[in-house]
Amino acid sequence: MKNIIRHRRSVRTFNGVPLKPEAAKEILDYANSVENPYGLSIEWFLLDTRKDGLKCPVIAGTDTFIAGKMKRIPHGEEAFGYAFEKVVLFAESKGLGTTWIGGTMDRKAFEQAIGLASDEVMPCVSPLGVPADKMSVKESLMRKAVKADSRLPLNDLIFDGGFETALNPDRYGDLADAYEMVRWSPSAVNKQPWRLIVDGNDVHFYEKKAKGYVDGTGWDMQKIDMGIALCHFEIGVREAGRSCEFMLSDPGLAAPEDTYYIATYRLN
């Protein structure tokens, strides 16, 4: 999974060949099997832009989308991010392209297509299809604008006992790949909001908030990114042959401005 995470990219230009029904069903079946550490329920849908009357101007060459909806409740963002990333990585392992889309679509039409209720939210959707051999000019410009192929260095992201000291690479140990998987997590406009504190056997995840990602209801899009980072870290820990326990237990550590505790993994 490390190589899939490292080399996956967002795909917005597809080859125009319709997704086979059995391939689409495999993705949907997998999505329905995914659990998240918060134990929250997510309902999944396959959509067809032609049949369902949908528009997504940044996508070309596929009519198939996957979408999920859930109740608008605490930790919904993190739970959705964790689960949707599992689906995205599964699709990637099958040779299919995906990209997280939260705004550049006819959101009202998508929400109507899945029967969204007033107390529910559809955080993101993704196209599904075989990537085209060459990116469109629009896609290339979008990737360049957000520096999609670059990430912050680990010493800006992972800290030792508190935010004052970066974790020395000598202490990465068998979790070096897990930390790299977190580093290469996708995020909205490549903001990379995750910050980690290694505290003994505990790894605490914090969100470094950027302005403009919280709506009027308090729904925080960057917490979806945090769910992706949690997903990647857990995958990395397990691929290292380790086990870990998910916890919500704020250690009460001093944090920089606009930086907030999200969750903890306790390593065994």
C-alpha angles and dihedrals in degrees: 000000000000092000092046091053093045097047102034115110134182110268122207100158118065133184096250095243109131115246110255113249092236091053091049091048091050090056093047093047090051092049090053090053096052118108125196128213092247093057092230123153122244125184116212132208138186112216135192116209093212098045095039097041096240132158130202110166097192093060126077133176102027136070097191123099135170120214136177134202133192143164115287096246137134114295091013091125095054092043092051094046091051094048097041091051089054088055092046092051091047090052090049090053087057093054095258127134125230141171133191111246121185105153117006095084141072090276095181092056092048092049091049091050092059095040096244113199125214092257094048135082134206100207100183145347132204135204117234125210148097111298117245117247090247133032118240119249089249091054093047091051092048092052092047092050093058096035088239094179096056134073137188115266118262092247088066092051111037125056138188115240093323142007094275098077131044114228110260111241087231086071097052089089116160090347095067091105092046090055090048090051088055090048092054095048114129118243140178109286086348092281092149096207097180122113122176131202118198107211111173106294092346126091110196119201120212132184119229099207123218121197121261102035101096118081128210092275094054094256106152116208092194090062085066086060088051089055088055091052091049089051093051094047093050091049090050094049092051093046087054088059093251131123128220140189122225114226141174100213116133107212091205095235120165109261134191121257115294092011117123137182116254111169146318136236114205111206120222 
